[in-house]
């Protein structure tokens, strides 16, 4: 038996299952990890009580990109306070500014570097 219920919950949102598996592997043991492979599913999981303590959100996804997911999360009083870190392989200053303006805390780059991921998650959870 584990004390998994006492660990912060991190929701990983990415349309590529291999990316979810990689991030999950890095975070397991320290955090309880939930996953969603679409923006719509992410919104559903985030709104379900108890919500995640942090969302790691891919920017480039089909149907609903990470920016729209973040916009919807921040517009809903039930999910507005959940910190969001974007995870992306494409980052230019204008995109970074746009994401931060939507309410994201920061960006993490792909390919994911385990030490940076762990540091970013720890800082976001304060």
N, C-alpha and C positions, 0 to 999 in steps of 0.2 A: 504494500500500500504506500502511496505517496501523498505528500502534502500539496498536490497539484492545485487544489482549490485556493491555497494561500498565495499562489504565484500570480503576478500580473498577467492579464490576458492580452495577447497581441494578435490582431487580425491581419493576416497577410492576404493582399488582394493582387492577383496577377493572372492573366489569361494563359500563361504557360506553366503547366503543372511542374515542370522541372525546376523552374525558378522558385516556386512555392516549396518544393522538397528541399532545395538548397538552403533557403532561409530558415525553414523549419528545423533542419539539421543543426544549424548554427545556434538557434535560439532554445532548442529543447534542453530541458534540465534547469534552465533559469526562468523560463516563462512558459505559460500555457499558450499554445499556438492554435488559432483557428484559421481556416482558409476559405477564400471565395475566389472563383475563377471568372467572375463577371462583376461589373459595376452594380447591376441590379441585385445580385445575390449579396454583395457587400453591404448594400443599404439595408437589406432585410436582416442580415446577421447583426449589424451594428445597432439596429433599433430594438433587437430582442434583449430583454432584461435577463441577467445583467449584461450590459454592453461591454465591449472591449475597453481596456485601459489605454490602448494605442492602436492606430491603424497604419500599416505600411502599405502604401498605395502605388501601384504601377501607373505611370502616366499614359502610356500607349496601349490602349485596349480597344477591341472592336465594339461597336454599338454605343457604348458609353465610356468616354475616356476618363482618366483619373481626375482631370480638372472638373468635369461635370459631377463626378461622384463627390468630390470635396465640396463643391458648391451646394449640393443637396444635403450633405451631412451638416454643414455649417448653417443651413437655412432651417433645419429641423431642431426645435428646442430639445428633443430627446437625445440628439447625437451631437449637438453643436459644441459641447465641451470636450469631446474626445480628441486628443491630439492626433494630427496626421503628419506623417513623414512620407514625402513622395520618393519613389525608387525608380530611377530612369537611366537609360543608356544615352539619352539625348538631352543635353542641357545647354541652352544658351541663356545669356543674362535676361533677355525679355521673358522667356518661359519661366525662369526662376522667379522673377519679380511678379509675374502673373499668378503663379502658384502661392507665393507668400501673401499676396493681396487677397487670395481666397481664404486664407486662414491657416495654411499649412505652416508647420514649425520650421521645416528645413527639407533638404533634399539629400538622398544617398544615391551614389552612382552605381551603375551596373558596368562591368561585372562586380558583384558584391564582394567586398573585402571583409572577412569575418570580424577583424578587430574594429573596423570602422562601423560595421553594422551594430555590434555589441555596444560600442561607445555611443552611437546615435540613439539607440533604444534606451540605454540607461539615462542619457541626458534628457530625453523627451519625457521619461517617466519621473524624473526629478528625484 
